[in-house]
Amino acid sequence: MNTRILLALPLAAALACGGEKKGGSPDSTAANPATATSGADLTGAGATFPYPIYSKWFSDYASATGVKINYQSIGSGGGIRQLTEGTVDFGASDAPMSDAELAKAKGPILHFPTVIGAVVITYNLNGVTAPLKLDGDAIAEIFSGKITKWNDPRIASLNHGVKLPARDILVVHRSDGSGTTYIFSDYLSAVNAAWATAPGKGKGLSWPVGIGAKGNEGVSGQVKQTEGAIGYTELAYAEQNHLPAAAIRNQMGEFVEPSIESATDAAAGMSAKLPPTTDFRISIVNAPGKGAYPITSFTWLLIPKTIPSAKKEKQITDFLRWYLTTGEKSASSLDYAPLPEQLVTMLTARVDSISAGSTP
């Protein structure tokens, strides 16, 4: 287990002041931005996927500069909603905003990838010690209710020599609007035609089976306490809860375990192909290449292009430059892959396009 994650998560709870409780029920301050943001210079809300690394960054940045950033870990959907309503200075999401969502915003919104993370398939099976091997079709059939037993031949055929129990599978999925769900369903839609038709891809789905839990914390907690459960969560949360993660078959036919290295391999070569005018709303699931873990994604900060307050414009742009340099160096300590250098260069130039003034 990564003991550094244990240190980061309690710190995150202290800093967020409006995150989710581990059982999945929102903290009372999350519903009241005025209460949750008291004393902060900047406020943000959104994805739970990058919660551990953002908490470290905001703590380190406050220590270095004195600028306090309050972040509410409420899910990507909630972050986009609060940014659109203007109750926070920035949002965060594991799913890029759609054209329709961008049209509802009070002004242009810029997407800043921060780190590369892996969504893992985690499970609770006593007696199964080696990482399970799964492919996209098997995962899709489990989460759509077509595979209901752990010893189903479709799972057994991928795990020769592994004694699988004749136990019912309990699917655990997110109950809130979630960028982690978006990444997971983006992957399944890319590799399984039936899934692409329904439930499809999105931050919130009409799940055919299973039970819902709020946040990455809620899903990993539910899987941990339930024998026979399976769920999807960000790698750091599986690590923090001592949960195994399946090896997933990639485009090359390799069964790849989630890691910093395999997430980096999934993004390899991507930045070199980006045009200078890209808006960085890019999917890298099911990436080609040897060693690439297939359920991999960026996570994004959502930054207004025009910020009414000159003071806040400077605070936000100073932080953006800091995370792109100093902050990226700590990504791997919390099981995230840092951005490729070429992408950092492109994003640093994009910071200069942010300005102070009235939104249109």
C-alpha positions in Angstrom: 0.0 0.0 0.0 1.1 3.5 -0.7 1.5 5.2 2.7 1.8 8.6 1.1 -1.8 8.3 0.0 -2.9 7.7 3.5 -1.3 11.0 4.5 -2.8 12.9 1.6 -6.4 11.9 1.9 -7.0 13.2 5.5 -5.3 16.4 4.4 -7.6 16.6 1.5 -10.6 16.3 3.8 -9.3 19.1 5.9 -8.6 21.4 3.0 -11.7 20.7 0.9 -14.2 21.7 3.6 -17.0 20.6 1.3 -16.0 17.2 0.1 -17.9 13.9 0.4 -17.9 11.9 3.6 -16.5 8.4 3.1 -19.9 6.8 3.3 -21.0 8.8 0.2 -23.2 11.5 1.8 -22.2 15.0 1.1 -20.8 17.2 3.8 -23.2 20.0 4.8 -20.7 22.6 3.7 -20.7 21.3 0.2 -24.3 22.6 -0.3 -23.3 26.0 1.0 -20.4 27.6 -0.9 -20.4 30.7 1.3 -19.7 28.5 4.3 -17.3 26.2 2.6 -15.1 28.9 1.1 -14.7 31.2 4.1 -11.2 32.5 4.3 -10.1 31.1 0.9 -8.5 33.3 -1.8 -9.8 31.0 -4.6 -12.5 28.4 -4.6 -13.0 25.4 -6.9 -15.2 22.3 -7.1 -15.4 19.1 -9.1 -13.8 15.8 -9.7 -13.0 13.3 -7.0 -10.6 11.4 -9.3 -7.7 13.9 -8.8 -8.6 14.8 -5.2 -5.4 13.4 -3.6 -3.1 15.3 -5.9 -5.1 18.5 -5.9 -5.1 18.5 -2.1 -1.4 18.2 -2.0 -0.9 20.9 -4.6 -3.2 23.4 -2.9 -1.5 22.7 0.5 2.0 23.0 -1.0 1.0 26.2 -2.9 -0.5 27.8 0.2 2.7 27.0 2.1 4.9 28.5 -0.7 2.8 31.6 -1.5 0.2 32.2 1.2 -2.6 31.9 -1.4 -5.3 29.6 0.0 -7.3 27.5 -2.5 -10.5 25.7 -1.3 -11.5 22.7 -3.3 -14.8 20.8 -2.9 -14.5 17.2 -4.1 -18.2 16.8 -5.2 -17.8 15.1 -8.6 -17.2 16.3 -12.1 -20.9 17.0 -12.7 -21.2 19.2 -9.6 -18.0 21.1 -10.5 -19.3 21.9 -14.0 -22.6 23.0 -12.5 -21.0 25.3 -9.9 -18.6 26.8 -12.4 -21.6 27.5 -14.8 -23.5 29.1 -11.9 -20.6 31.2 -11.0 -20.4 30.0 -7.4 -16.7 29.0 -7.7 -13.6 30.5 -9.4 -12.7 27.3 -11.3 -14.1 23.8 -11.9 -12.5 20.4 -12.3 -13.7 17.4 -14.3 -12.5 14.1 -15.6 -14.9 14.5 -18.5 -14.3 17.4 -20.9 -17.2 19.8 -21.0 -19.5 19.2 -24.0 -20.3 21.9 -26.5 -23.8 22.2 -24.9 -22.2 22.7 -21.5 -19.8 25.2 -22.8 -22.7 27.1 -24.4 -24.4 27.5 -21.0 -21.3 29.1 -19.3 -21.1 32.8 -18.8 -18.1 33.1 -20.9 -15.4 30.9 -22.7 -13.9 28.1 -20.6 -10.4 26.8 -21.1 -9.5 23.1 -20.4 -6.2 22.6 -18.7 -5.1 18.9 -18.4 -3.3 18.4 -15.1 -2.2 14.8 -14.8 -2.9 11.5 -16.4 -4.7 8.9 -14.3 -5.9 5.3 -14.6 -9.4 4.1 -13.8 -9.1 0.6 -12.4 -11.5 -2.3 -12.2 -11.3 -3.3 -8.5 -12.9 -6.3 -6.8 -13.2 -8.2 -3.6 -12.6 -11.9 -3.9 -11.2 -13.8 -1.0 -8.7 -16.5 -2.1 -7.9 -14.9 -5.5 -4.4 -13.5 -5.1 -3.1 -12.9 -8.6 -4.6 -9.9 -10.5 -7.6 -11.0 -12.5 -7.4 -10.6 -16.2 -10.3 -9.0 -18.0 -11.0 -7.6 -21.4 -13.5 -4.9 -22.6 -16.2 -7.3 -23.6 -16.1 -9.2 -20.2 -16.2 -5.9 -18.3 -19.1 -4.6 -20.4 -21.1 -7.8 -19.8 -20.4 -7.7 -16.1 -21.6 -4.1 -15.7 -24.6 -4.7 -18.0 -25.7 -7.7 -16.0 -25.1 -10.4 -18.6 -22.3 -12.0 -16.6 -23.6 -12.6 -13.0 -21.3 -15.2 -11.5 -17.5 -15.0 -10.9 -16.9 -18.4 -12.3 -18.7 -17.6 -15.6 -16.8 -19.2 -18.5 -16.2 -15.8 -20.1 -14.2 -14.8 -17.1 -12.6 -18.2 -16.5 -11.3 -18.3 -20.1 -9.3 -15.2 -19.5 -7.9 -16.6 -16.2 -6.6 -20.1 -16.8 -5.5 -21.8 -13.6 -7.3 -19.4 -11.3 -10.0 -21.0 -9.1 -12.9 -18.6 -9.3 -15.8 -18.9 -6.8 -19.4 -19.6 -7.8 -20.4 -16.4 -6.2 -22.8 -13.8 -7.4 -21.2 -10.6 -8.7 -22.3 -7.4 -7.1 -21.7 -4.4 -9.4 -20.9 -1.1 -7.7 -21.1 2.1 -9.8 -21.2 5.8 -9.2 -24.5 7.3 -8.2 -23.4 10.9 -8.8 -22.5 12.8 -12.0 -18.9 11.5 -12.4 -16.0 12.1 -14.6 -14.7 8.7 -13.5 -17.9 7.2 -14.9 -17.3 9.2 -18.1 -13.8 7.7 -18.5 -15.0 4.2 -17.8 -18.0 4.4 -20.1 -15.9 6.2 -22.8 -13.6 3.1 -22.8 -16.4 0.6 -22.9 -18.1 2.5 -25.7 -14.9 2.4 -27.7 -14.4 -1.4 -27.3 -17.9 -2.9 -27.1 -20.6 -2.0 -29.7 -23.5 -3.1 -27.4 -22.4 -0.9 -24.6 -21.9 2.0 -27.0 -25.6 1.7 -27.9 -26.7 1.4 -24.2 -25.9 2.5 -21.5 -23.5 4.5 -23.7 -21.1 7.2 -22.6 -21.6 10.0 -20.1 -21.0 11.3 -16.6 -24.3 9.7 -15.4 -25.8 6.5 -16.9 -29.0 4.5 -16.6 -27.4 1.4 -15.0 -29.0 -1.9 -15.7 -27.6 -3.6 -12.6 -25.8 -2.8 -9.4 -25.8 -0.4 -6.5 -24.7 3.2 -6.5 -22.1 4.9 -4.3 -21.1 8.5 -4.2 -17.5 9.5 -5.2 -14.5 7.4 -5.8 -14.4 7.1 -2.0 -17.9 5.6 -1.9 -17.2 3.0 -4.6 -13.9 1.8 -3.2 -15.4 1.7 0.3 -18.4 -0.4 -0.9 -16.2 -2.8 -2.8 -13.9 -3.2 0.2 -16.7 -4.2 2.6 -18.6 -6.5 0.2 -17.3 -9.9 -0.7 -18.0 -10.6 -4.4 -18.2 -6.9 -5.4 -16.7 -5.2 -8.4 -16.4 -1.5 -9.2 -14.4 1.1 -11.0 -12.3 3.8 -9.3 -9.2 5.9 -9.6 -6.0 4.0 -9.0 -5.1 6.0 -5.8 -8.4 5.0 -4.1 -7.8 1.3 -4.8 -4.3 1.6 -3.4 -5.5 3.5 -0.3 -8.1 0.8 0.4 -5.8 -2.2 -0.2 -7.9 -3.3 -3.1 -6.6 -5.3 -6.1 -6.9 -4.0 -9.7 -7.5 -6.1 -12.7 -5.1 -6.4 -15.6 -6.9 -5.2 -18.7 -6.3 -6.4 -22.3 -5.1 -3.5 -24.5 -5.1 -3.0 -28.3 -1.9 -5.0 -28.6 -3.5 -8.0 -26.9 -1.4 -7.5 -23.7 -2.9 -7.8 -20.2 -1.7 -4.6 -18.6 -1.9 -3.7 -14.9 -2.6 0.0 -14.1 0.4 2.0 -13.0 2.1 5.3 -13.6 4.2 3.8 -16.3 1.3 2.1 -18.2 -0.7 5.3 -18.0 2.2 7.3 -19.4 2.6 4.7 -22.2 -1.1 5.3 -23.1 -0.4 9.0 -23.6 3.0 8.5 -25.4 3.1 10.3 -28.7 -0.2 12.0 -28.1 1.2 15.5 -27.4 3.3 15.4 -30.6 0.1 15.0 -32.7 -1.8 17.9 -31.1 -2.3 20.9 -33.3 -1.4 24.3 -31.7 -5.1 25.3 -31.7 -6.4 22.3 -29.8 -8.8 22.9 -27.0 -7.4 19.8 -25.1 -10.7 18.0 -24.9 -9.1 14.8 -25.9 -9.8 11.1 -25.2 -6.9 8.7 -24.8 -8.8 5.6 -23.8 -7.9 2.3 -25.5 -4.7 3.9 -26.8 -2.5 1.9 -29.1 1.0 1.0 -28.2 2.9 -1.6 -26.2 2.4 -1.4 -22.5 -0.5 1.0 -22.7 -3.1 0.7 -20.0 -6.4 1.1 -21.8 -8.6 2.9 -19.2 -6.5 6.0 -19.0 -7.4 9.7 -19.2 -6.5 13.2 -18.5 -8.3 15.1 -15.8 -8.9 18.8 -16.4 -9.1 22.1 -14.5 -11.8 24.3 -16.1 -10.7 27.9 -16.1 -12.7 30.9 -17.3 -10.9 32.7 -20.1 -11.9 36.1 -18.7 -11.8 36.6 -15.0 -13.7 39.7 -13.6 -11.2 40.3 -10.8 -7.7 41.4 -11.7 -6.5 40.0 -8.4 -8.0 36.6 -8.9 -6.8 36.6 -12.5 -3.2 36.9 -11.2 -3.8 34.3 -8.5 -5.2 31.8 -10.9 -2.6 32.3 -13.6 0.2 32.2 -11.1 -1.2 28.9 -9.8 -1.5 27.4 -13.3 2.1 28.2 -14.0 3.1 26.7 -10.7 1.3 23.4 -11.2 2.8 23.1 -14.7 6.3 23.3 -13.3 6.6 22.5 -9.6 3.3 20.7 -9.1 3.9 18.1 -11.9 7.0 16.9 -10.1 4.8 15.4 -7.3 2.3 13.6 -9.5 3.9 10.2 -9.4 4.1 10.2 -5.6 0.3 9.8 -5.6 0.0 7.4 -8.5 -0.7 9.9 -11.3 1.4 10.2 -14.4 2.8 13.7 -15.1 2.1 15.5 -18.3 4.5 15.1 -21.3 6.9 18.0 -21.5 5.7 19.1 -24.9 2.2 19.4 -23.6 3.4 21.4 -20.6 4.9 23.9 -23.1 1.7 24.2 -25.0 -0.4 24.7 -21.8 2.1 27.3 -20.4 1.5 29.3 -23.5 -2.2 29.0 -23.1 -2.1 30.6 -19.6 -1.2 33.8 -21.4 -4.6 33.9 -23.1 -6.4 34.4 -19.8 -7.3 38.0 -19.0 -8.9 40.1 -16.4 -12.1 42.0 -17.3 -15.9 41.6 -17.6 -17.2 38.4 -19.1 -19.1 38.9 -22.3 
